[in-house]
């Protein structure tokens, strides 16, 4: 067995204080006793290192991390400087391994979160694709429906154009003459139910009152009318339905009535009991224009409006006609012309305009809204074309024939 210590041992003065070597540079070989002692020490160190490695393998990594001091103490008694370095390196490796495990765990958690986010995004994209697909199907269906509608309308237009081209040309008189007369009792009743705008008013104009009579307000008119109507009807609790001012003309006061009988009573009381300068205006009329009307049905031989025309038109159309006026030129003998018909109810005027026809002398004329054309206003006092009226004129009076 080879000597583990070395081949040569240098003996200095400190190693043997009681012997003074004669030749300090001479190399002296160790004795057998010294070699045995050194071999025993080396075997003890090897055995100690072997036991330390075995103990480190059996103890868990966590205990090695938590108890570095105890391991160091337990192995310190039999190990040298080499074993201390090994333990330090082992402890450092364990620390790095624990840190690597923690970092790996953190990366796994981050990866798990990223996978969940990717899964959510994938589901959202799938929903969006499904929605887009459904919208595309709906657009295709709508396009098909529109194509069918357009094709149907085109066919109808072609049919109408073919019939108009192939059929004989008839005048308006032929069409109206062949149109049977139909009563409007049931049709208008169903088409135009009672309209809340058909309210009866008694309109009072107080613009001509003097300064001392200016106190005739809406409240005064209400009190006067209610007292007189209560005494006439012998009903002490009767009240006016409403008393309002015309928003377009504040000098006009309107009394709202419930029915025609009440309307007649209120008008009579207002005419007799209010001041003479307070004017009771006529009821509101609603004009409609009727074109293509037979001239002989409306005008007589002298080109004047027939006296019984209002009653005749009322019977033919089942309505209340207040008056009519011929719009076409009377000196030109045309077979058909235009007239304006004044009705008492707004709902009936709207119904005739929407219906498009009005019967006159057994023939139907076309209807539309009547548009008023303002004419030049002439004062009957000064005979000038102005915007004021005769009772407002402050100029000298002029004879109309002398102008």
C-alpha positions in Angstrom: 0.0 0.0 0.0 1.4 3.4 -0.9 2.1 6.0 1.7 -0.9 8.4 1.6 1.0 11.2 3.4 4.0 11.5 1.1 7.3 10.0 0.3 9.3 12.6 2.2 8.7 14.5 5.5 10.7 17.6 6.3 11.5 17.9 10.0 12.0 21.5 11.1 13.0 23.0 14.4 9.5 23.5 15.6 8.6 19.8 15.1 11.4 18.5 17.4 12.3 21.2 19.9 14.6 19.0 21.9 16.7 17.8 19.1 18.9 20.0 17.0 19.5 18.5 13.6 23.0 18.7 12.3 22.0 18.8 8.7 18.7 20.9 8.3 18.5 20.2 4.7 18.5 16.4 5.0 15.4 14.6 4.2 14.2 12.2 6.9 11.7 9.4 6.2 8.9 9.0 8.8 8.9 6.0 11.0 6.4 3.3 10.8 4.6 4.5 13.9 4.0 7.9 12.2 2.8 6.3 9.0 0.3 4.1 10.9 -1.0 7.1 12.8 -1.4 9.1 9.5 -3.1 6.2 7.8 -5.6 5.9 10.7 -6.4 9.6 10.5 -7.0 9.3 6.7 -9.3 6.3 7.1 -11.2 8.1 9.8 -11.7 11.1 7.4 -12.8 8.9 4.6 -15.3 7.1 6.8 -16.6 10.4 8.1 -17.2 11.7 4.5 -18.9 8.5 3.5 -21.3 8.8 6.6 -22.0 12.4 5.8 -23.0 11.7 2.2 -25.2 8.8 3.3 -26.9 11.1 5.9 -27.4 13.8 3.2 -29.1 11.4 0.9 -31.6 10.2 3.6 -32.6 13.6 4.9 -35.2 15.5 2.7 -34.2 18.7 0.8 -36.6 20.9 2.9 -34.9 19.8 6.1 -31.5 20.4 4.6 -32.7 23.9 3.7 -34.3 24.5 7.1 -31.5 23.0 9.2 -28.2 23.9 7.6 -26.6 24.7 11.0 -27.4 21.3 12.6 -26.0 19.4 9.6 -22.9 21.5 9.8 -22.5 20.8 13.5 -23.1 17.0 13.2 -20.6 16.6 10.4 -18.1 19.1 11.7 -16.6 16.8 14.2 -15.2 14.3 11.8 -14.6 16.3 8.6 -11.9 18.5 7.5 -11.7 21.5 5.3 -12.6 19.5 2.2 -15.8 18.2 3.7 -16.8 21.8 4.7 -16.4 23.0 1.1 -18.5 20.0 -0.1 -21.3 20.8 2.3 -21.3 24.5 1.2 -21.5 23.5 -2.4 -24.3 21.1 -1.7 -26.2 23.7 0.3 -25.8 26.2 -2.6 -27.1 23.5 -5.1 -30.1 22.9 -2.9 -30.9 26.6 -2.7 -30.7 26.9 -6.5 -32.9 23.8 -6.9 -35.6 25.3 -4.5 -35.5 28.6 -6.4 -35.8 26.8 -9.7 -38.8 24.9 -8.4 -40.5 28.2 -7.3 -39.8 29.8 -10.7 -41.1 26.7 -12.5 -44.3 26.8 -10.4 -44.8 30.5 -11.1 -44.3 30.0 -14.8 -46.8 27.1 -14.7 -49.4 29.5 -13.2 -48.8 32.2 -15.8 -49.0 29.6 -18.5 -52.3 28.4 -17.1 -53.7 31.9 -17.1 -52.6 32.5 -20.7 -54.3 29.2 -21.7 -57.5 30.3 -20.0 -57.4 33.7 -21.8 -56.8 32.0 -25.1 -59.7 29.7 -24.5 -62.0 32.6 -23.7 -60.9 34.5 -26.8 -61.5 31.4 -28.9 -65.1 31.1 -27.6 -65.7 34.8 -28.3 -64.4 34.4 -31.8 -66.6 31.4 -32.3 -69.7 33.4 -31.2 -68.8 36.3 -33.5 -68.4 33.9 -36.4 -71.8 32.4 -35.6 -73.4 35.8 -35.4 -71.9 36.9 -38.7 -73.1 33.7 -40.3 -76.7 34.2 -39.0 -76.6 37.9 -40.2 -75.4 36.7 -43.6 -78.3 34.2 -43.8 -80.8 37.0 -42.9 -79.4 39.3 -45.5 -79.8 36.6 -48.1 -83.4 36.1 -47.1 -84.2 39.8 -47.1 -82.6 40.1 -50.5 -84.7 37.2 -51.8 -87.9 38.8 -50.4 -87.0 42.2 -52.0 -86.4 40.5 -55.3 -89.8 38.8 -55.2 -91.5 42.1 -54.2 -89.9 43.9 -57.0 -90.8 41.2 -59.5 -94.4 41.3 -58.3 -94.6 45.1 -58.6 -93.0 44.9 -62.1 -95.5 42.4 -63.2 -98.4 44.6 -61.9 -97.0 47.6 -63.7 -96.7 45.7 -66.9 -100.3 44.4 -66.6 -101.6 47.9 -65.9 -99.6 49.3 -68.9 -100.9 46.6 -71.2 -104.5 47.1 -70.1 -104.2 50.9 -70.6 -102.7 50.4 -74.1 -105.1 47.7 -75.3 -108.3 49.1 -73.8 -110.4 51.9 -75.5 -109.8 55.5 -74.5 -112.6 56.8 -72.4 -113.2 60.4 -71.2 -113.8 61.4 -67.7 -117.4 62.0 -68.4 -117.8 58.4 -69.6 -116.1 57.1 -66.5 -118.3 59.1 -64.1 -121.4 58.4 -66.1 -120.8 54.6 -65.8 -119.9 54.8 -62.1 -123.0 53.7 -60.1 -124.2 56.0 -57.3 -123.4 54.5 -53.9 -124.7 56.0 -50.7 -122.1 57.0 -48.2 -124.0 56.4 -45.0 -122.3 53.3 -43.8 -118.9 53.7 -45.5 -118.2 57.2 -44.1 -119.5 56.1 -40.7 -117.0 53.3 -40.6 -114.1 55.1 -42.2 -114.4 58.4 -40.2 -115.4 57.9 -36.6 -116.4 60.8 -34.5 -113.5 63.2 -34.5 -112.7 65.2 -31.3 -112.0 68.2 -33.6 -115.7 68.5 -34.5 -116.4 70.7 -31.5 -119.1 73.4 -31.6 -117.9 76.9 -30.7 -119.6 80.2 -30.2 -117.0 82.8 -31.2 -117.4 86.3 -29.8 -115.3 89.2 -31.3 -114.6 92.0 -28.8 -112.2 94.0 -31.0 -114.7 96.8 -31.6 -115.3 97.6 -27.9 -114.6 101.1 -26.7 -112.1 101.9 -24.0 -114.8 102.0 -21.3 -116.0 98.6 -22.4 -112.6 97.0 -22.5 -113.3 95.1 -19.2 -115.4 92.5 -21.1 -113.0 89.6 -20.6 -113.4 85.9 -20.9 -114.4 85.6 -17.2 -117.1 88.3 -17.6 -118.5 86.6 -20.7 -118.5 83.2 -18.9 -120.4 84.6 -15.9 -123.0 86.4 -18.0 -123.6 83.4 -20.3 -123.8 80.9 -17.4 -126.3 83.1 -15.4 -128.6 83.5 -18.4 -128.5 79.8 -19.5 -129.1 78.6 -15.9 -132.3 80.8 -15.7 -133.4 79.7 -19.1 -132.8 75.9 -18.6 -133.8 76.1 -14.9 -130.6 74.3 -14.0 -128.6 76.1 -11.3 -125.6 73.8 -11.8 -125.1 74.3 -15.5 -121.6 75.5 -16.5 -119.9 76.3 -19.8 -117.8 73.4 -21.1 -114.9 75.7 -21.8 -114.2 79.4 -22.5 -110.9 80.1 -24.3 -109.2 82.8 -26.3 -108.2 82.3 -29.9 -104.4 81.9 -29.9 -104.2 83.6 -33.3 -106.5 86.5 -32.4 -106.7 87.4 -28.7 -109.8 89.7 -29.3 -111.9 86.6 -30.0 -113.3 84.5 -27.2 -114.7 81.0 -27.9 -117.3 79.2 -25.8 -117.2 75.5 -26.3 -120.6 73.7 -26.5 -121.5 70.1 -25.8 -124.2 69.6 -28.5 -126.1 71.6 -31.1 -129.0 72.5 -28.8 -126.7 74.0 -26.3 -124.8 75.8 -29.1 -128.1 77.5 -30.2 -128.9 78.6 -26.7 -125.4 80.0 -26.1 -125.5 81.9 -29.4 -128.9 83.4 -28.6 -127.9 84.4 -25.1 -124.6 86.0 -26.3 -126.4 88.0 -29.0 -129.0 89.4 -26.7 -127.3 89.8 -23.3 -123.8 91.0 -24.2 -122.9 94.5 -25.3 -124.0 95.4 -28.8 -120.5 96.0 -29.9 -119.6 92.4 -29.2 -120.0 90.5 -32.5 -121.1 86.9 -32.6 -119.2 85.4 -35.5 -120.6 82.7 -37.8 -119.6 79.1 -37.3 -116.4 77.9 -38.7 -116.7 76.3 -42.2 -114.3 73.9 -43.8 -113.9 74.3 -47.6 -112.9 71.6 -50.1 -112.3 72.0 -53.8 -114.1 69.8 -56.3 -112.9 69.6 -59.9 -114.5 68.1 -63.0 -118.0 69.0 -61.9 -120.9 69.2 -64.4 -121.7 72.8 -65.2 -125.4 72.2 -65.6 -125.7 70.5 -62.3 -124.5 73.6 -60.4 -125.4 76.7 -62.6 -128.7 77.6 -64.2 -129.4 79.2 -67.6 -128.3 82.6 -66.3 -124.9 81.2 -65.1 -126.0 81.7 -61.5 -125.6 79.1 -58.7 -128.8 77.2 -58.3 -130.8 78.0 -55.1 -131.4 74.4 -54.2 -127.8 73.2 -54.8 -126.7 73.0 -51.2 -129.6 70.8 -50.2 -129.1 68.6 -53.3 -125.3 68.2 -52.6 -126.1 67.5 -48.9 -128.5 64.7 -49.8 -126.2 63.1 -52.5 -123.2 63.1 -50.2 -125.0 62.7 -46.8 -123.3 65.7 -45.3 -124.1 69.3 -44.2 -123.2 71.8 -46.9 -123.2 75.4 -45.8 -122.6 77.0 -49.2 -120.8 76.6 -52.5 -119.0 78.9 -54.9 -118.2 78.4 -58.6 -114.5 78.9 -59.3 -114.4 78.6 -63.1 -115.1 81.5 -65.4 -118.8 81.7 -66.0 -118.6 83.5 -69.3 -116.8 80.6 -70.9 -119.3 77.8 -71.7 -117.3 74.7 -70.6 -119.1 71.5 -69.8 -117.1 70.9 -66.7 -115.6 73.2 -64.1 -114.5 73.6 -60.5 -116.3 74.7 -57.4 -115.6 75.1 -53.7 -117.9 73.4 -51.1 -118.0 74.7 -47.5 -118.8 71.9 -45.0 -119.7 72.4 -41.4 -117.7 69.5 -40.0 -113.9 69.2 -40.2 -114.0 65.4 -40.1 -116.3 65.2 -43.1 -114.1 67.6 -45.1 -111.0 65.5 -44.3 -112.9 62.3 -45.3 -113.9 63.7 -48.7 -110.4 64.8 -49.4 -109.0 61.4 -48.5 -111.7 59.7 -50.4 -110.9 61.7 -53.5 -114.5 62.1 -54.9 -117.6 64.2 -54.3 -121.0 63.6 -56.0 -122.6 66.5 -57.8 -125.7 65.8 -60.0 -125.1 62.1 -60.1 -121.5 62.5 -61.3 -118.4 62.3 -59.2 -115.8 65.0 -59.2 -112.3 64.8 -57.8 -111.6 66.5 -54.5 -108.5 68.2 -53.0 -107.7 70.8 -50.3 -108.9 74.3 -51.1 -106.1 76.9 -51.2 -107.2 80.5 -50.5 -105.7 83.2 -52.6 -105.6 86.6 -51.0 -107.1 89.4 -53.0 -106.2 93.1 -52.8 -108.0 94.6 -49.8 -109.8 97.8 -50.4 -111.1 100.2 -47.7 -114.7 101.1 -48.2 -114.2 104.4 -46.5 -111.3 105.9 -48.4 -111.5 103.5 -51.4 -107.7 102.8 -51.2 -105.9 99.4 -51.4 -104.7 99.1 -47.9 -104.6 96.6 -45.0 -107.1 98.4 -42.7 -110.8 98.2 -42.8 -113.5 100.9 -43.0 -114.1 101.1 -39.2 -110.4 101.6 -38.6 -109.9 104.2 -41.3 -109.2 107.8 -40.2 -109.1 109.3 -43.7 -111.9 111.4 -45.3 -114.8 109.4 -46.7 -114.8 109.0 -50.5 -117.6 107.9 -52.7 -117.0 104.6 -54.5 -118.5 105.8 -57.8 -116.4 109.0 -57.9 -113.1 107.3 -57.6 
